[in-house]
Amino acid sequence: MNIKTIFFILSFLYISAEGSTLEGRGASFPKAVYHAWIQAYKDESNISIDYQPTGSGDGIISAVKRISTFSGTDKPLRHWRLRRYKLHMFPVVVGSIVLAYNIPGIEDKKLRLDEKAIAGIFSGKIKYWDDKHIQKNNMHLSLPHKPIYVVLRSDGSGTTYNFTYYLRKIAYKDFRFASKLPDWEVSGIRAKGNSGMSKTIKNTPYSIGYTDYSSKLKYELSVATLKNRAGYWVSPNIQSAKQGAKSANLDIKKDFYGMIVYPKGKKSYPLIATTFILIPDNNSKENKEVVKFFKWAFQNGSDIAESYGFSMLPSTTVKDIDTYFHHLHL
């Protein structure tokens, strides 16, 4: 074999490695920002990453069974579960979960919902849009006497996990059994993924459901203004997500396990969530490439994240994540 042939083979192998594809799947909540980051990263590095928004439940299963290079989940795993399945976990961004509605004639953010109204709607106790518990905070609106069609996720969902965590905080008696696969009293319309939720709400008059803020932007959904924990009315936006990010007290010693839903503060939007990445417990080449991508995102992805309604984590948390990677030799 001559030198030119050897050079050609080595060049081909180099190009193939540089253009290799990392495979991720899981949480649909951060889909928009992940896809935008992936494209920007590919433009710079020629590294292809394929992320499939299959839901947090599938993301956890994929991580445990090693189906994908990395997995996304909005439901964090406790330390013992990570050790049992030989996984590591780190947070990525903070985003808002919105209550999107389709009430003809009611514009975006005009509908106000307090905790009693939200609990009533999602428990099935409030059945019509002109119910007195909704009407009392919306005297400025002409609410119709129409049945409320509640849209719920059909798949294992971290968005649902965070939303039902909030519901348990505000009305534990009604939602003590709610989880990422909700078994609720309300008879709702089931839809798969945040995109499926959004499309169903968009196409179903007099409906309401929960989805991520980036889907609100993509599908031009109307979303409710909510009364927060401190008793103030707050709309979902990048500023209220940033406010919530400040409360993201995620401990490196616990693999960053933590829930930030229902934060304190006058300006805090009550429905916020952190999304996480799961990787196998090894220092493989693929793991190193995954970590390299997310390090790039932490350094360069703020503008992209904010354009989709997500907030980056506090700088102290990002430093802790970098320390975490260093200890893992990644």
C-alpha positions as a Markdown table, in Angstrom:
| # | Residue | x | y | z |
|---|---|---|---|---|
| 1 | Met | 0.0 | 0.0 | 0.0 |
| 2 | Asn | 1.6 | 3.3 | -1.1 |
| 3 | Ile | 1.7 | 6.5 | 0.9 |
| 4 | Lys | -1.0 | 8.2 | -1.1 |
| 5 | Thr | -3.5 | 5.4 | -0.4 |
| 6 | Ile | -2.6 | 5.5 | 3.3 |
| 7 | Phe | -3.1 | 9.3 | 3.4 |
| 8 | Phe | -6.5 | 8.9 | 1.6 |
| 9 | Ile | -7.7 | 6.3 | 4.1 |
| 10 | Leu | -6.6 | 8.4 | 7.1 |
| 11 | Ser | -8.2 | 11.5 | 5.7 |
| 12 | Phe | -11.5 | 9.6 | 5.1 |
| 13 | Leu | -11.5 | 8.3 | 8.7 |
| 14 | Tyr | -10.8 | 11.7 | 10.1 |
| 15 | Ile | -13.6 | 13.3 | 8.1 |
| 16 | Ser | -16.0 | 10.5 | 9.1 |
| 17 | Ala | -15.1 | 11.0 | 12.8 |
| 18 | Glu | -15.5 | 14.8 | 12.5 |
| 19 | Gly | -18.9 | 14.3 | 10.8 |
| 20 | Ser | -20.1 | 11.6 | 13.2 |
| 21 | Thr | -23.6 | 11.7 | 14.7 |
| 22 | Leu | -24.4 | 11.7 | 18.4 |
| 23 | Glu | -27.9 | 10.4 | 19.2 |
| 24 | Gly | -30.1 | 11.8 | 21.9 |
| 25 | Arg | -33.7 | 11.4 | 22.8 |
| 26 | Gly | -36.2 | 12.2 | 25.6 |
| 27 | Ala | -37.7 | 15.4 | 27.0 |
| 28 | Ser | -39.8 | 17.4 | 24.5 |
| 29 | Phe | -39.9 | 20.4 | 26.8 |
| 30 | Pro | -36.5 | 21.7 | 25.6 |
| 31 | Lys | -36.9 | 20.5 | 22.0 |
| 32 | Ala | -36.8 | 23.9 | 20.3 |
| 33 | Val | -33.7 | 25.2 | 22.1 |
| 34 | Tyr | -31.8 | 21.9 | 21.7 |
| 35 | His | -32.5 | 21.7 | 18.0 |
| 36 | Ala | -31.4 | 25.4 | 17.5 |
| 37 | Trp | -28.2 | 24.7 | 19.5 |
| 38 | Ile | -27.5 | 21.6 | 17.5 |
| 39 | Gln | -27.7 | 23.4 | 14.2 |
| 40 | Ala | -25.5 | 26.3 | 15.4 |
| 41 | Tyr | -23.0 | 23.8 | 16.8 |
| 42 | Lys | -22.9 | 21.8 | 13.6 |
| 43 | Asp | -22.2 | 25.0 | 11.6 |
| 44 | Glu | -19.1 | 25.5 | 13.8 |
| 45 | Ser | -17.8 | 22.0 | 14.4 |
| 46 | Asn | -19.3 | 19.8 | 11.6 |
| 47 | Ile | -20.5 | 17.5 | 14.5 |
| 48 | Ser | -24.0 | 16.1 | 13.8 |
| 49 | Ile | -26.4 | 15.5 | 16.7 |
| 50 | Asp | -29.8 | 13.9 | 16.4 |
| 51 | Tyr | -32.2 | 14.7 | 19.2 |
| 52 | Gln | -35.6 | 13.0 | 19.2 |
| 53 | Pro | -38.3 | 14.6 | 21.5 |
| 54 | Thr | -39.8 | 11.3 | 22.6 |
| 55 | Gly | -40.8 | 12.4 | 26.1 |
| 56 | Ser | -39.0 | 12.2 | 29.5 |
| 57 | Gly | -40.3 | 8.8 | 30.3 |
| 58 | Asp | -38.7 | 7.4 | 27.1 |
| 59 | Gly | -35.6 | 9.4 | 27.8 |
| 60 | Ile | -35.1 | 7.7 | 31.2 |
| 61 | Ile | -35.8 | 4.3 | 29.7 |
| 62 | Ser | -33.3 | 5.1 | 26.8 |
| 63 | Ala | -30.6 | 6.1 | 29.3 |
| 64 | Val | -31.1 | 2.9 | 31.5 |
| 65 | Lys | -31.1 | 0.6 | 28.4 |
| 66 | Arg | -28.3 | 2.6 | 26.7 |
| 67 | Ile | -30.4 | 3.1 | 23.6 |
| 68 | Ser | -29.0 | 6.6 | 22.9 |
| 69 | Thr | -25.8 | 8.4 | 23.4 |
| 70 | Phe | -27.5 | 10.8 | 25.9 |
| 71 | Ser | -31.0 | 11.3 | 27.1 |
| 72 | Gly | -33.1 | 14.3 | 28.2 |
| 73 | Thr | -35.5 | 14.4 | 31.1 |
| 74 | Asp | -37.5 | 17.0 | 33.0 |
| 75 | Lys | -38.0 | 14.6 | 35.8 |
| 76 | Pro | -34.7 | 14.5 | 37.7 |
| 77 | Leu | -33.5 | 11.2 | 39.1 |
| 78 | Arg | -32.4 | 10.8 | 42.7 |
| 79 | His | -28.8 | 9.9 | 43.6 |
| 80 | Trp | -29.6 | 6.3 | 44.4 |
| 81 | Arg | -31.3 | 5.7 | 41.0 |
| 82 | Leu | -28.4 | 7.2 | 39.1 |
| 83 | Arg | -26.0 | 4.9 | 40.9 |
| 84 | Arg | -28.2 | 1.9 | 40.4 |
| 85 | Tyr | -28.3 | 2.4 | 36.7 |
| 86 | Lys | -24.8 | 3.8 | 36.4 |
| 87 | Leu | -25.8 | 7.2 | 35.1 |
| 88 | His | -24.7 | 10.8 | 35.6 |
| 89 | Met | -27.1 | 13.8 | 35.4 |
| 90 | Phe | -26.7 | 17.6 | 35.0 |
| 91 | Pro | -29.2 | 20.5 | 34.4 |
| 92 | Val | -29.2 | 22.5 | 31.2 |
| 93 | Val | -31.8 | 25.3 | 31.0 |
| 94 | Val | -34.9 | 26.7 | 32.8 |
| 95 | Gly | -38.2 | 27.2 | 31.1 |
| 96 | Ser | -41.8 | 28.0 | 31.7 |
| 97 | Ile | -44.8 | 25.6 | 31.5 |
| 98 | Val | -47.8 | 27.6 | 30.2 |
| 99 | Leu | -51.5 | 27.0 | 30.5 |
| 100 | Ala | -52.6 | 27.4 | 26.9 |
| 101 | Tyr | -56.3 | 28.0 | 26.1 |
| 102 | Asn | -58.5 | 28.3 | 23.1 |
| 103 | Ile | -61.5 | 30.5 | 24.0 |
| 104 | Pro | -62.8 | 32.3 | 20.9 |
| 105 | Gly | -62.7 | 36.0 | 21.5 |
| 106 | Ile | -60.3 | 35.8 | 24.5 |
| 107 | Glu | -56.9 | 37.2 | 23.6 |
| 108 | Asp | -53.5 | 36.1 | 24.7 |
| 109 | Lys | -52.7 | 36.6 | 28.5 |
| 110 | Lys | -56.2 | 38.1 | 29.1 |
| 111 | Leu | -57.5 | 35.1 | 31.0 |
| 112 | Arg | -56.5 | 35.2 | 34.7 |
| 113 | Leu | -56.4 | 32.0 | 36.7 |
| 114 | Asp | -55.7 | 31.7 | 40.4 |
| 115 | Glu | -54.8 | 28.5 | 42.2 |
| 116 | Lys | -58.4 | 27.6 | 43.0 |
| 117 | Ala | -59.5 | 27.9 | 39.4 |
| 118 | Ile | -56.5 | 25.9 | 38.1 |
| 119 | Ala | -57.1 | 23.1 | 40.7 |
| 120 | Gly | -60.8 | 23.1 | 39.8 |
| 121 | Ile | -60.3 | 22.9 | 36.1 |
| 122 | Phe | -57.7 | 20.1 | 36.2 |
| 123 | Ser | -59.6 | 18.1 | 38.9 |
| 124 | Gly | -62.8 | 18.3 | 36.8 |
| 125 | Lys | -64.7 | 20.1 | 39.5 |
| 126 | Ile | -65.0 | 23.2 | 37.4 |
| 127 | Lys | -66.7 | 22.2 | 34.1 |
| 128 | Tyr | -67.7 | 25.5 | 32.4 |
| 129 | Trp | -65.8 | 28.6 | 31.4 |
| 130 | Asp | -68.2 | 31.0 | 33.1 |
| 131 | Asp | -67.9 | 29.2 | 36.5 |
| 132 | Lys | -67.9 | 31.7 | 39.4 |
| 133 | His | -64.3 | 30.7 | 40.4 |
| 134 | Ile | -63.0 | 31.7 | 37.0 |
| 135 | Gln | -65.4 | 34.6 | 36.5 |
| 136 | Lys | -64.3 | 36.4 | 39.7 |
| 137 | Asn | -60.9 | 37.2 | 38.4 |
| 138 | Asn | -62.1 | 37.9 | 34.8 |
| 139 | Met | -64.9 | 40.4 | 35.2 |
| 140 | His | -63.4 | 42.3 | 32.3 |
| 141 | Leu | -64.1 | 39.3 | 30.0 |
| 142 | Ser | -67.2 | 37.8 | 28.5 |
| 143 | Leu | -66.7 | 34.2 | 29.3 |
| 144 | Pro | -69.0 | 31.7 | 27.5 |
| 145 | His | -71.2 | 29.1 | 29.1 |
| 146 | Lys | -69.3 | 26.3 | 27.3 |
| 147 | Pro | -67.8 | 23.1 | 28.6 |
| 148 | Ile | -64.1 | 23.1 | 29.4 |
| 149 | Tyr | -62.1 | 20.6 | 27.3 |
| 150 | Val | -59.0 | 19.7 | 29.3 |
| 151 | Val | -56.0 | 18.4 | 27.2 |
| 152 | Leu | -53.6 | 16.1 | 29.0 |
| 153 | Arg | -50.4 | 14.2 | 27.9 |
| 154 | Ser | -50.8 | 10.6 | 26.9 |
| 155 | Asp | -47.1 | 9.7 | 27.2 |
| 156 | Gly | -44.6 | 9.6 | 30.1 |
| 157 | Ser | -43.8 | 13.3 | 30.5 |
| 158 | Gly | -41.5 | 15.4 | 32.6 |
| 159 | Thr | -43.7 | 18.4 | 31.7 |
| 160 | Thr | -46.5 | 16.6 | 33.4 |
| 161 | Tyr | -44.3 | 15.6 | 36.3 |
| 162 | Asn | -43.5 | 19.3 | 37.0 |
| 163 | Phe | -47.0 | 20.4 | 36.4 |
| 164 | Thr | -48.5 | 17.8 | 38.8 |
| 165 | Tyr | -45.8 | 18.7 | 41.3 |
| 166 | Tyr | -47.3 | 22.2 | 41.2 |
| 167 | Leu | -50.8 | 20.9 | 41.5 |
| 168 | Arg | -49.9 | 18.9 | 44.5 |
| 169 | Lys | -48.5 | 22.1 | 46.1 |
| 170 | Ile | -51.6 | 24.1 | 45.5 |
| 171 | Ala | -54.3 | 21.4 | 46.1 |
| 172 | Tyr | -52.8 | 18.2 | 47.6 |
| 173 | Lys | -56.1 | 16.6 | 48.4 |
| 174 | Asp | -57.1 | 16.5 | 44.7 |
| 175 | Phe | -53.8 | 15.6 | 43.2 |
| 176 | Arg | -51.9 | 13.4 | 45.7 |
| 177 | Phe | -51.9 | 10.6 | 43.2 |
| 178 | Ala | -51.0 | 12.6 | 40.1 |
| 179 | Ser | -47.6 | 11.9 | 38.6 |
| 180 | Lys | -45.9 | 11.8 | 35.2 |
| 181 | Leu | -48.6 | 9.5 | 33.9 |
| 182 | Pro | -51.6 | 11.3 | 35.5 |
| 183 | Asp | -54.6 | 9.3 | 36.8 |
| 184 | Trp | -56.8 | 12.3 | 37.3 |
| 185 | Glu | -60.6 | 12.6 | 37.9 |
| 186 | Val | -61.0 | 14.9 | 34.9 |
| 187 | Ser | -62.0 | 13.3 | 31.7 |
| 188 | Gly | -59.5 | 14.9 | 29.3 |
| 189 | Ile | -58.4 | 14.7 | 25.7 |
| 190 | Arg | -55.1 | 12.9 | 25.5 |
| 191 | Ala | -52.2 | 14.1 | 23.2 |
| 192 | Lys | -48.6 | 13.0 | 22.8 |
| 193 | Gly | -45.7 | 15.3 | 23.3 |
| 194 | Asn | -45.8 | 19.1 | 23.8 |
| 195 | Ser | -46.3 | 19.5 | 20.1 |
| 196 | Gly | -49.3 | 17.2 | 20.1 |
| 197 | Met | -50.7 | 19.1 | 23.1 |
| 198 | Ser | -50.2 | 22.4 | 21.4 |
| 199 | Lys | -51.8 | 21.3 | 18.1 |
| 200 | Thr | -54.8 | 19.8 | 20.0 |
| 201 | Ile | -55.4 | 23.0 | 21.9 |
| 202 | Lys | -55.0 | 25.0 | 18.8 |
| 203 | Asn | -57.6 | 22.9 | 17.0 |
| 204 | Thr | -60.1 | 22.5 | 19.9 |
| 205 | Pro | -62.3 | 25.5 | 20.8 |
| 206 | Tyr | -62.9 | 25.9 | 24.5 |
| 207 | Ser | -59.9 | 23.8 | 25.4 |
| 208 | Ile | -57.1 | 24.3 | 27.9 |
| 209 | Gly | -53.9 | 22.3 | 28.5 |
| 210 | Tyr | -50.2 | 22.6 | 29.6 |
| 211 | Thr | -47.2 | 22.9 | 27.3 |
| 212 | Asp | -43.8 | 24.6 | 27.1 |
| 213 | Tyr | -43.4 | 28.3 | 26.4 |
| 214 | Ser | -41.5 | 27.7 | 23.1 |
| 215 | Ser | -44.6 | 25.8 | 21.8 |
| 216 | Lys | -46.7 | 28.9 | 22.7 |
| 217 | Leu | -44.4 | 30.9 | 20.5 |
| 218 | Lys | -44.3 | 28.4 | 17.7 |
| 219 | Tyr | -48.1 | 27.7 | 17.5 |
| 220 | Glu | -49.1 | 31.2 | 18.5 |
| 221 | Leu | -51.2 | 30.0 | 21.5 |
| 222 | Ser | -53.0 | 32.1 | 24.0 |
| 223 | Val | -51.8 | 31.5 | 27.5 |
| 224 | Ala | -53.2 | 32.4 | 30.9 |
| 225 | Thr | -51.8 | 34.9 | 33.4 |
| 226 | Leu | -51.4 | 33.2 | 36.7 |
| 227 | Lys | -51.5 | 34.3 | 40.3 |
| 228 | Asn | -48.1 | 33.3 | 41.9 |
| 229 | Arg | -47.2 | 32.0 | 45.3 |
| 230 | Ala | -46.8 | 35.6 | 46.6 |
| 231 | Gly | -50.3 | 36.5 | 45.4 |
| 232 | Tyr | -49.2 | 38.6 | 42.3 |
| 233 | Trp | -50.4 | 38.1 | 38.7 |
| 234 | Val | -47.5 | 37.1 | 36.4 |
| 235 | Ser | -47.4 | 36.2 | 32.7 |
| 236 | Pro | -44.9 | 33.7 | 31.3 |
| 237 | Asn | -42.0 | 35.3 | 29.6 |
| 238 | Ile | -38.2 | 35.3 | 29.5 |
| 239 | Gln | -38.0 | 37.7 | 32.5 |
| 240 | Ser | -40.2 | 35.5 | 34.8 |
| 241 | Ala | -38.1 | 32.5 | 33.7 |
| 242 | Lys | -34.9 | 34.3 | 34.6 |
| 243 | Gln | -36.4 | 35.2 | 38.0 |
| 244 | Gly | -37.2 | 31.5 | 38.5 |
| 245 | Ala | -33.7 | 30.5 | 37.4 |
| 246 | Lys | -32.3 | 32.5 | 40.4 |
| 247 | Ser | -34.0 | 30.0 | 42.7 |
| 248 | Ala | -32.5 | 27.0 | 41.0 |
| 249 | Asn | -30.6 | 25.7 | 44.0 |
| 250 | Leu | -29.2 | 22.5 | 42.4 |
| 251 | Asp | -26.7 | 20.8 | 44.6 |
| 252 | Ile | -23.6 | 19.2 | 42.9 |
| 253 | Lys | -23.4 | 16.7 | 45.7 |
| 254 | Lys | -26.9 | 15.3 | 44.8 |
| 255 | Asp | -26.1 | 15.2 | 41.0 |
| 256 | Phe | -28.1 | 18.5 | 40.8 |
| 257 | Tyr | -31.4 | 16.8 | 41.8 |
| 258 | Gly | -34.0 | 19.5 | 42.5 |
| 259 | Met | -37.4 | 20.9 | 41.7 |
| 260 | Ile | -37.9 | 24.7 | 41.2 |
| 261 | Val | -41.6 | 24.7 | 40.5 |
| 262 | Tyr | -43.7 | 27.1 | 42.6 |
| 263 | Pro | -40.9 | 29.5 | 43.5 |
| 264 | Lys | -41.1 | 32.4 | 46.0 |
| 265 | Gly | -40.9 | 36.0 | 44.9 |
| 266 | Lys | -43.3 | 38.8 | 43.7 |
| 267 | Lys | -42.1 | 38.5 | 40.0 |
| 268 | Ser | -41.7 | 34.7 | 39.9 |
| 269 | Tyr | -43.9 | 32.8 | 37.4 |
| 270 | Pro | -45.2 | 29.8 | 39.3 |
| 271 | Leu | -44.8 | 27.1 | 36.6 |
| 272 | Ile | -41.1 | 26.8 | 35.8 |
| 273 | Ala | -38.9 | 23.7 | 35.4 |
| 274 | Thr | -35.3 | 22.7 | 34.9 |
| 275 | Thr | -34.5 | 20.2 | 32.2 |
| 276 | Phe | -31.7 | 17.6 | 32.6 |
| 277 | Ile | -29.3 | 15.4 | 30.6 |
| 278 | Leu | -28.5 | 11.8 | 31.5 |
| 279 | Ile | -25.3 | 10.2 | 30.3 |
| 280 | Pro | -23.8 | 6.7 | 31.0 |
| 281 | Asp | -21.2 | 6.4 | 33.9 |
| 282 | Asn | -18.1 | 6.2 | 31.7 |
| 283 | Asn | -15.6 | 8.5 | 30.1 |
| 284 | Ser | -16.1 | 7.2 | 26.5 |
| 285 | Lys | -15.4 | 9.2 | 23.5 |
| 286 | Glu | -19.2 | 9.7 | 22.9 |
| 287 | Asn | -19.6 | 11.1 | 26.5 |
| 288 | Lys | -16.7 | 13.5 | 25.9 |
| 289 | Glu | -18.4 | 14.7 | 22.7 |
| 290 | Val | -21.7 | 15.2 | 24.5 |
| 291 | Val | -20.1 | 17.2 | 27.3 |
| 292 | Lys | -18.2 | 19.2 | 24.7 |
| 293 | Phe | -21.5 | 20.2 | 23.0 |
| 294 | Phe | -23.2 | 21.2 | 26.3 |
| 295 | Lys | -20.1 | 23.2 | 27.4 |
| 296 | Trp | -20.3 | 25.0 | 24.1 |
| 297 | Ala | -24.0 | 25.7 | 24.7 |
| 298 | Phe | -23.4 | 27.1 | 28.2 |
| 299 | Gln | -20.8 | 29.5 | 26.7 |
| 300 | Asn | -22.5 | 30.4 | 23.5 |
| 301 | Gly | -26.2 | 29.5 | 23.7 |
| 302 | Ser | -27.7 | 32.2 | 25.8 |
| 303 | Asp | -29.2 | 34.3 | 23.0 |
| 304 | Ile | -30.6 | 31.2 | 21.3 |
| 305 | Ala | -32.2 | 30.0 | 24.5 |
| 306 | Glu | -33.8 | 33.3 | 25.3 |
| 307 | Ser | -35.2 | 33.5 | 21.7 |
| 308 | Tyr | -37.2 | 30.4 | 22.6 |
| 309 | Gly | -38.2 | 31.6 | 26.0 |
| 310 | Phe | -35.7 | 29.7 | 28.1 |
| 311 | Ser | -33.3 | 31.1 | 30.6 |
| 312 | Met | -29.7 | 29.9 | 31.2 |
| 313 | Leu | -28.8 | 28.6 | 34.6 |
| 314 | Pro | -27.1 | 30.9 | 37.1 |
| 315 | Ser | -23.3 | 31.2 | 36.6 |
| 316 | Thr | -22.7 | 29.5 | 39.9 |
| 317 | Thr | -24.6 | 26.4 | 38.8 |
| 318 | Val | -22.7 | 26.4 | 35.4 |
| 319 | Lys | -19.4 | 26.5 | 37.3 |
| 320 | Asp | -20.6 | 23.6 | 39.5 |
| 321 | Ile | -21.5 | 21.6 | 36.3 |
| 322 | Asp | -18.0 | 22.3 | 34.9 |
| 323 | Thr | -16.5 | 20.9 | 38.2 |
| 324 | Tyr | -18.8 | 17.9 | 37.9 |
| 325 | Phe | -17.5 | 17.2 | 34.4 |
| 326 | His | -13.9 | 17.6 | 35.6 |
| 327 | His | -14.4 | 15.0 | 38.4 |
| 328 | Leu | -15.8 | 12.6 | 35.8 |
| 329 | His | -12.8 | 13.2 | 33.6 |
| 330 | Leu | -15.0 | 14.5 | 30.8 |
